[in-house]
Amino acid sequence: IRIPDTRINYPVMQTKDDMEYYLRRDFNGNEDVNGLPFLDARCDVNKPTTNLLIYGHSMNSGAMFACLKDYKEYEFYQKHKIIYFDTMQERGEYEIVAVFQSRVAYVDEVAFRYYNFIQADTQEEFDSFISAVEKLSYYDTGVKAEFGDELLTLSTCDREITDGRLVVLAKKRDKN
């Protein structure tokens, strides 16, 4: 995962049996408080779902996904509109659709859970998700996602609210 002119330039890891394995481990599996960005275990880059969801720490040192908080400012977004996510199969270029704040909801709470949006089997599911994201977005990027688009979501902690998350949602650009 890479965002030019930021510190985000890291391998993205994934384990299917222990989703949080890389939360506090380095590339070689050694203990590391920074961890590494990791792909949600429900996602598969070989058979892409509607949304590839990547988590990363927001370190006080500025490491990992810390600079995502800068996307709260429209001026930062204007200079950093593209996210690159390359896999073993292809190079991916994604344009940012929205930046929003959310939080991890309590089990019995009725709330928007962006982190459960992996696959949209219908246009209604997709449109409902995008509508909720647009309502939460800090600003209008002018980039619209449509059913059938491949999405990329970057998620990190946001300490402004309890259990807060800062989320950057992007859609894959056409290869033309």
C-alpha positions as CSV (number, residue, x, y, z in Angstrom):
1,I,0.0,0.0,0.0
2,R,1.4,3.4,-1.0
3,I,0.3,7.0,-0.9
4,P,2.9,9.2,-2.6
5,D,4.5,12.0,-0.6
6,T,3.4,10.4,2.7
7,R,5.0,7.8,5.0
8,I,2.5,5.1,3.8
9,N,4.6,2.7,1.8
10,Y,4.2,-0.7,3.4
11,P,3.6,-4.4,2.6
12,V,0.1,-5.5,3.4
13,M,-0.2,-8.8,5.3
14,Q,-3.0,-11.2,5.9
15,T,-3.7,-14.3,7.9
16,K,-7.0,-16.1,7.5
17,D,-6.9,-17.9,10.9
18,D,-5.8,-15.0,13.1
19,M,-7.0,-11.8,11.6
20,E,-5.1,-9.6,14.1
21,Y,-1.8,-11.5,13.8
22,Y,0.0,-8.5,12.2
23,L,-1.5,-6.0,14.6
24,R,1.7,-6.2,16.7
25,R,4.1,-8.1,14.5
26,D,6.5,-7.3,11.7
27,F,7.0,-8.9,8.3
28,N,8.9,-11.8,9.9
29,G,6.3,-12.4,12.6
30,N,8.4,-10.8,15.4
31,E,6.8,-8.7,18.1
32,D,6.6,-5.1,16.9
33,V,4.3,-2.4,18.5
34,N,3.9,-0.8,15.1
35,G,2.5,-3.9,13.5
36,L,1.9,-3.9,9.8
37,P,-1.1,-3.0,7.7
38,F,-3.2,-6.1,7.2
39,L,-6.1,-7.1,5.0
40,D,-9.3,-8.3,6.6
41,A,-9.5,-12.1,6.7
42,R,-12.8,-12.0,4.9
43,C,-11.2,-10.4,1.8
44,D,-9.3,-12.3,-0.9
45,V,-7.1,-10.5,-3.5
46,N,-7.2,-13.5,-5.7
47,K,-11.0,-13.5,-5.9
48,P,-11.7,-9.8,-5.1
49,T,-14.7,-8.9,-3.1
50,T,-16.6,-5.6,-3.5
51,N,-14.4,-4.1,-0.8
52,L,-10.8,-4.8,0.3
53,L,-10.5,-3.6,3.9
54,I,-7.1,-2.8,5.2
55,Y,-6.4,-2.0,8.9
56,G,-3.3,-0.2,10.2
57,H,-2.2,1.5,13.4
58,S,-2.1,5.3,13.8
59,M,1.2,5.6,15.6
60,N,2.2,8.7,17.6
61,S,5.6,8.5,15.7
62,G,3.7,9.2,12.5
63,A,4.3,5.6,11.3
64,M,1.8,3.2,9.7
65,F,-1.5,4.8,8.9
66,A,-1.0,7.9,11.2
67,C,-1.1,10.3,8.2
68,L,-4.6,9.2,7.3
69,K,-5.8,11.8,9.9
70,D,-4.4,14.5,7.6
71,Y,-7.3,13.6,5.2
72,K,-9.7,15.4,7.5
73,E,-8.4,18.5,5.8
74,Y,-9.6,19.0,2.2
75,E,-6.3,20.6,1.2
76,F,-4.4,17.4,2.1
77,Y,-6.9,15.4,0.1
78,Q,-6.4,17.6,-2.9
79,K,-2.7,16.8,-3.0
80,H,-3.1,13.1,-2.2
81,K,-6.1,11.8,-4.1
82,I,-4.7,8.5,-5.3
83,I,-3.8,5.3,-3.3
84,Y,-1.8,2.5,-4.8
85,F,-2.4,-1.0,-3.7
86,D,-0.4,-3.6,-5.6
87,T,-0.9,-7.4,-5.3
88,M,1.1,-10.2,-6.7
89,Q,-1.4,-10.3,-9.6
90,E,-1.7,-6.6,-10.5
91,R,-1.0,-3.0,-9.8
92,G,-4.0,-1.2,-8.4
93,E,-4.7,2.5,-8.5
94,Y,-7.6,3.8,-6.4
95,E,-9.1,7.3,-6.2
96,I,-10.6,8.5,-3.0
97,V,-14.3,8.6,-2.7
98,A,-14.8,9.7,0.9
99,V,-13.0,10.3,4.2
100,F,-15.1,9.9,7.4
101,Q,-15.0,9.2,11.1
102,S,-16.8,6.3,12.6
103,R,-16.4,4.0,15.6
104,V,-16.6,0.4,16.6
105,A,-20.2,-0.2,17.6
106,Y,-21.3,-2.2,20.7
107,V,-22.7,-5.6,20.0
108,D,-26.3,-4.7,20.7
109,E,-26.1,-1.3,19.2
110,V,-27.9,-0.4,16.0
111,A,-25.1,1.5,14.1
112,F,-23.3,1.8,10.8
113,R,-20.6,-0.8,10.7
114,Y,-18.4,0.1,7.7
115,Y,-16.1,-2.7,8.8
116,N,-18.7,-5.4,7.9
117,F,-19.0,-4.2,4.3
118,I,-17.0,-6.7,2.3
119,Q,-19.3,-8.0,-0.4
120,A,-22.4,-6.3,-2.0
121,D,-24.5,-8.9,-3.8
122,T,-27.1,-6.4,-4.9
123,Q,-27.1,-2.8,-6.0
124,E,-29.3,-2.0,-3.0
125,E,-26.7,-3.2,-0.6
126,F,-24.0,-1.2,-2.4
127,D,-26.1,2.0,-2.6
128,S,-27.0,1.7,1.1
129,F,-23.4,1.5,2.1
130,I,-22.3,4.4,-0.2
131,S,-25.2,6.6,1.0
132,A,-24.2,6.0,4.7
133,V,-20.5,6.9,3.8
134,E,-21.5,10.0,2.0
135,K,-23.5,11.3,5.0
136,L,-20.5,10.8,7.2
137,S,-17.9,12.2,4.8
138,Y,-15.9,15.3,5.8
139,Y,-16.3,16.7,2.3
140,D,-17.4,15.9,-1.2
141,T,-14.5,14.6,-3.3
142,G,-16.6,14.6,-6.4
143,V,-15.7,11.0,-7.0
144,K,-18.8,8.7,-7.1
145,A,-18.8,4.9,-6.5
146,E,-21.2,2.8,-8.5
147,F,-22.4,-0.8,-8.1
148,G,-19.7,-3.0,-9.7
149,D,-16.8,-0.8,-8.6
150,E,-14.0,-2.4,-6.7
151,L,-13.5,-0.5,-3.4
152,L,-10.5,-0.2,-1.1
153,T,-11.0,0.9,2.5
154,L,-8.2,2.0,4.8
155,S,-9.1,2.1,8.5
156,T,-7.1,3.4,11.5
157,C,-7.7,4.5,15.1
158,D,-9.0,8.0,15.7
159,R,-8.5,9.0,19.3
160,E,-10.9,12.0,19.0
161,I,-13.8,9.7,20.0
162,T,-14.1,6.5,22.1
163,D,-13.3,3.5,19.9
164,G,-13.0,6.0,17.0
165,R,-11.9,5.1,13.5
166,L,-10.8,7.3,10.6
167,V,-11.7,5.7,7.3
168,V,-10.6,6.5,3.8
169,L,-12.7,4.8,1.1
170,A,-11.5,4.7,-2.5
171,K,-12.5,3.0,-5.8
172,K,-10.4,1.3,-8.3
173,R,-9.6,3.3,-11.4
174,D,-10.1,1.9,-14.8
175,K,-6.9,0.6,-16.5
176,N,-7.5,2.6,-19.6
